[in-house]
């Protein structure tokens, strides 16, 4: 990749490239080669404070919240156009900084420009004001931007998940400070460049890569009105508690342990390979991955064989190779975590029907083989906790009722799926599962028009769809004198 994109010496604060307050730099290490491929300054608390101050001033005094929705929509539409031109840059950076396979990079980042287009279109017709009349009483209900937003994004899809926050926040009239993670700190600068080129005013957007301590400082900042976070449930609980101290608005998209229910009429020879390939997207580092595959006990052996065969044929290797499906995990500690879960499963009585170790042909890089775990019981740790790696658990069930019970027997409720030869039957089962999104026969959310988020410990609030916009709005009621009521005297 271009060194200009991989070696950054400044932050994007308040719409300007700004020298860091401190001198600590973060080397960006390729997960596939274990070599340094980039560098970025690491933000201090002072850098975060400068970004919040710029966002605060831009919200309290600047033009962005005071523009009409149509004016903001024009800027967001232009941002979408610029981002479409920069898709190659974004894909190239994320391949190097977090190891996503280049074959998947366009799909993984495919909801960047489109989400800006969606919110540009939505706010042209969205009802930001409505008048209500009840006899002699009347009121005007307005939808006001929540204020300064701290958008904290994870490393598995850093630009996509930043866009899911920035696009609706900007559409609402908010200003935003984005904190990318240390594991993938570079790609969000391309987003910042695109927004500046599109005409987003100074102060409205900042990008400050930082670690957990500065992230917590950002959450605590009295200048921040709302925190929008995607990441682990453990981190989400901490952020929620900090926001609770200040009664600060918060939305959380957290972990998952989603179940795919394969019904007894499904074609296992087609369905299992689809599930295996889907579970290996981003090397399994996807919060909504269907990592618990529930199959009829009567067809369990057949399902295990089909899944193992599919996993054995998945290409694992250099993420720059277009033939690669599964690249490395993001960091050495992440590989150790995944290997620990596999060892735990084997110790609990599960068996590796495929994979379970490191690819022998890849001595460098943080790789784990595509792994299928059989003989898994839903009470095992490997079925309860989010692994975040290329590992699927196959769990048998007796009938539909037990399948739904197993699917719901989880602290999470983010995603899921149902597979059936009868689509109507699939939808009936899908409606019974307590989860935020569920696919029938692979027709999979999310896409910009529908909300995405979780039940239970998978989070609070929703991103995307109209719900993603209202998450950044506060309703306000204004009592109207009779003379101002539509149709009344003096109106």
Secondary structure by P-SEA (a helix, b strand, c coil): cccccccccccccccccccccccbbbbbbccccccccbbbbbbcaaaaaaaaaaaaaaaaccccccccaaaaaaaaaaaaaaaaaaaaaaaaaaaaaccccccccccccccaaaaaaaaaaaacccccbbbbbcccbbbbbbbbbccbbbbbbccccaaaaaaacaaaaaaabbbbbbbbccccccaaaaaaaaaaaaccccccbbbbbbcaaaaaaaaacccccbbbbbccaaaaaaaaaaaaacccccccbbbbbbbbbbccccccccaaaaaaaaaacccccccccccbbbbbccaaaaaaaaaaaaaaaccccccccccccccccccaaaaaaaaaaaaaaaaacccccccccccccccccccccbbbbcccccccccccccccccbbbbbbbccaaaaaaaaaccccccccccccccaaaaaaaaaaccccbbbccccccccccccccccccccccccccaaaaaaabbbbbbbbccccccccccc
